Amino acid sequence: MIRRTPAALGVPLAVALLLAAVLLSPLGRLLDAPAWDLLSTLAPPSPAADVVIVAIDEPSFAEIGRQWPWPRSLHAELVTALRAAGAKAIALDMVFAEASTAEADGALAAALGPDVVLAADETWIETPHATQSIRVEPLPEFLDRGAEAGVAAVALDRDGALRRLPPGADGFAATVARKVGAASRDAGEARLLLFRGGPRTYATVSYYQALKPAEFLPPGTLKDKIVFVGLSTQTAADASAGAADAFATPFTALTGRLTAGVEAQATMFDAIRTGDLVSPAPLWAQILALGLAAAGGAGLARGGRVSGRAVAAAGALTAAIAAASWLALTGAHAWLSPVAPAAALLLVVGVDAALDYVRERRARREIAAAFGQYLAPELVDRLARDPSSLRLGGELRTLTILFCDVRGFTTLAERMKDDPERLTSLVNRLLGPLSDAVLAEGGTIDKYIGDCVMAFWNAPLDAPDHAERAVAAALRMLDAVEALNRELNAESGEGAPPLQFAVGIGVNTGACVVGNLGSAKRFDYTAIGDAVNLASRLEGASRFYGLPLLVGEATAQAAGDRFALVELDRLAVKGRAGGVGVFAALGRAGAEPVAAADAQAAFLDAYRKRDWTRADAALGALRAAEPRLGVYAERMAERIAALRASPPPEDWDGVFAAREK
C-alpha cells in the first residue's frame, strides 16, 4: 500500500485554508446564494390564510381607467371599503411624502386610522468619508389619526435578489406585526427569509374588486384579514429592467417571474409573526464544517489512491452535506451553506485524483514491462495506454464467440491415466494448433476450460468482419485436427490402436459485456452474456446433429456469402419468440452440392408445414446428396416419427425445445 506523503497530507489543509478565505469574502455569499435558493424552495412553509394582497394590477388599471399615480381620494375610498368589509389591519405599501391636492389629501387623512400602516422610505448614500441615511416619511397629517409608518425599503443581495429581512425594528412588515398584536420576533436582525412561493402565493384580489367587495368578492373574503395594498403587475424576471416595486427571490429561477414588493412585505410580516426567520451559522461553525469536509475527502483518498468507490462515496457525501444543510434549515431555522464543505470535499478528492493521474503516467512503463511477458501484445499496449483498465469493469460490445470442445476426451483420459505426461503432451499438441487458428484470424483467446477453448472477436480491438473471421478460424481448427490425426496415425506402431481427435465447435454473434471481470484480487479479460451462452449451446448441439461446426443465425447473416452455410433447425431460446436458427458450416462458399441445398430447403419447408411424408422424402434425397448430413438426417427422421406419434400443438412453429444430448 502506498502511504500518504507529507505533501499529500497538506492537500486537505491547503484546500481548507483557501476556501476559508473565500468564505470570508463577498464572493462567498454570492456563491452561497444559489444553494440557499435551491434548498429554501424545496419545502417552503404555507402562506398565512389571514393575509390578503390587494393588487394594483393590470385589470385594475383597465377598470379604473386612470394613469398612475391615482388620486389619494381613491385610496381613501379603498381604506373605507376595506374597513367596512371587516379588515383587521390595512398596510398601504405606498409612500405619501409629498402633497397632492388639498381635497384628495384631506379625504385620505380622514380615512386613515389606528388600523392603517403607511410606507416610509430610507436611502443610504455611501461616500469615501461617511455613510448618510435619508429617510422619507408620510405627510404628518396622515399620521395624526393614529396611522403608523414603517420603512418599506428592502436589502438586496449582490446579485439583486431579495433573500433577507432588512435590519431595524421599524420596518414596514414589523410595524404591521405590532399593529395586529403579533410578537415581532427578531424583527431587528438581518435574517434570511423563507419565501412561501412565487408570485401570487398569497390570496390576491384586484384593487378595483376591493373598492366594491360586495359587488366583486364573495362574502367574508376580507373579514378579519390583514390586507396589504401595493403594485403587483406581471413583470418579466429581469432584475436589470428597472421594475419599480418587484424583486427577484429564490423562486424566480423556478417561476421565471419577479415577486411584487407588496407580496414581499407580506412574506416578511408572515415570517416575523410565525418566527420563520433563518439565522446564518456563526463563522466558527462554517469553518468547522469546512475542515471536517476536507478531512473527509482526505479519508476517502486514504492510501494515496482515489478509487471509483471513493469518487462515488464523495458524491454520496456531497449529497449528504446538502441534505444536512436542508435539515438544519427546516428543523432548526439555521443556515449552514453546503457550498464550502462540499467544495472542500470534492477539491481534496479532485486534487488527489490529479496526483493519481501523475502516478499512473509514471507507472505505465512498469506495467508494460510487468505484463508483456504473459499477455498478448495488443492487450499490453492497451494497458500501457490506460492502466485503469486493470480495474474491474467492462463495456457492451457486439462480439462473435467461439467454443471448441474435444470429443471423447474423457475416454481418452481414462485410457491414458497411467501415462499423464503423454496425455498432457497430446492435449498441448492439439490446443497449440487450435490456438494458432484463432490468432491467425485476429481473435482473442479467452480461456482454456480443460479440453475446451473459448475465443472471441471484436475485442479488445475492433474487427468489423469479426463474424467472418470467427467462422474462418473454426474451419482452420477442423483442418488442424485432421492434420494432427494424420501425424498421430503415422506415429502409432503396428497393431496399436490409432489416436484420433474430434472436436465440436459452436460460433455465435451478439451483444456481450466484455472487460476485466472477477474479484478485486484476481480477474480475467473475458466476455459474458446470452450470446456467449448460445455459442456454448451450439457447441454442445453439434454432437446431436453429428456435425463438427454449427453457427448461430446472427453469425450466418453477418458472415455473408463467404461460406457454405446450411440451415438445420431452430432452437428454443429463452426470451426469443420463434427461437434462433442453427446453421452448419460445411466449408468455404461453394463447398455444398446444389442438390443438397435444394433437398435441405425442401425438407425444412415440409417439416415446418407438418407435411411429414414430404419431409421424409426430402431427408432421403439429402442423405444421398450430402453424406456429411447423414447423422442430421437420422436425427430429424427420429423427430418426425415422434411428432407423428404425438402431434405438436396447433401453434407449433417448428422450434425444437428439447435439450440436445
Secondary structure as GFF3:
##gff-version 3
##sequence-region A 1 661
A	DSSP	alpha_helix	6	23	.	.	.	ID=ss1
A	DSSP	alpha_helix	26	40	.	.	.	ID=ss2
A	DSSP	beta_strand	51	56	.	.	.	ID=ss3
A	DSSP	alpha_helix	58	64	.	.	.	ID=ss4
A	DSSP	alpha_helix	72	84	.	.	.	ID=ss5
A	DSSP	beta_strand	89	92	.	.	.	ID=ss6
A	DSSP	alpha_helix	102	111	.	.	.	ID=ss7
A	DSSP	beta_strand	116	126	.	.	.	ID=ss8
A	DSSP	beta_strand	131	136	.	.	.	ID=ss9
A	DSSP	alpha_helix	140	143	.	.	.	ID=ss10
A	DSSP	beta_strand	148	151	.	.	.	ID=ss11
A	DSSP	alpha_helix	172	179	.	.	.	ID=ss12
A	DSSP	beta_strand	192	193	.	.	.	ID=ss13
A	DSSP	beta_strand	203	206	.	.	.	ID=ss14
A	DSSP	alpha_helix	207	211	.	.	.	ID=ss15
A	DSSP	alpha_helix	213	216	.	.	.	ID=ss16
A	DSSP	beta_strand	226	231	.	.	.	ID=ss17
A	DSSP	three_ten_helix	239	241	.	.	.	ID=ss18
A	DSSP	beta_strand	246	247	.	.	.	ID=ss19
A	DSSP	alpha_helix	252	255	.	.	.	ID=ss20
A	DSSP	beta_strand	259	260	.	.	.	ID=ss21
A	DSSP	alpha_helix	261	274	.	.	.	ID=ss22
A	DSSP	beta_strand	277	280	.	.	.	ID=ss23
A	DSSP	alpha_helix	283	300	.	.	.	ID=ss24
A	DSSP	three_ten_helix	302	304	.	.	.	ID=ss25
A	DSSP	alpha_helix	308	332	.	.	.	ID=ss26
A	DSSP	beta_strand	334	335	.	.	.	ID=ss27
A	DSSP	alpha_helix	339	371	.	.	.	ID=ss28
A	DSSP	alpha_helix	377	385	.	.	.	ID=ss29
A	DSSP	three_ten_helix	387	390	.	.	.	ID=ss30
A	DSSP	beta_strand	393	407	.	.	.	ID=ss31
A	DSSP	alpha_helix	409	415	.	.	.	ID=ss32
A	DSSP	alpha_helix	420	440	.	.	.	ID=ss33
A	DSSP	beta_strand	444	449	.	.	.	ID=ss34
A	DSSP	beta_strand	452	457	.	.	.	ID=ss35
A	DSSP	alpha_helix	466	491	.	.	.	ID=ss36
A	DSSP	beta_strand	502	518	.	.	.	ID=ss37
A	DSSP	beta_strand	523	528	.	.	.	ID=ss38
A	DSSP	alpha_helix	530	545	.	.	.	ID=ss39
A	DSSP	beta_strand	549	552	.	.	.	ID=ss40
A	DSSP	alpha_helix	553	559	.	.	.	ID=ss41
A	DSSP	beta_strand	563	573	.	.	.	ID=ss42
A	DSSP	beta_strand	576	588	.	.	.	ID=ss43
A	DSSP	alpha_helix	594	608	.	.	.	ID=ss44
A	DSSP	alpha_helix	612	625	.	.	.	ID=ss45
A	DSSP	three_ten_helix	627	629	.	.	.	ID=ss46
A	DSSP	alpha_helix	630	645	.	.	.	ID=ss47
###
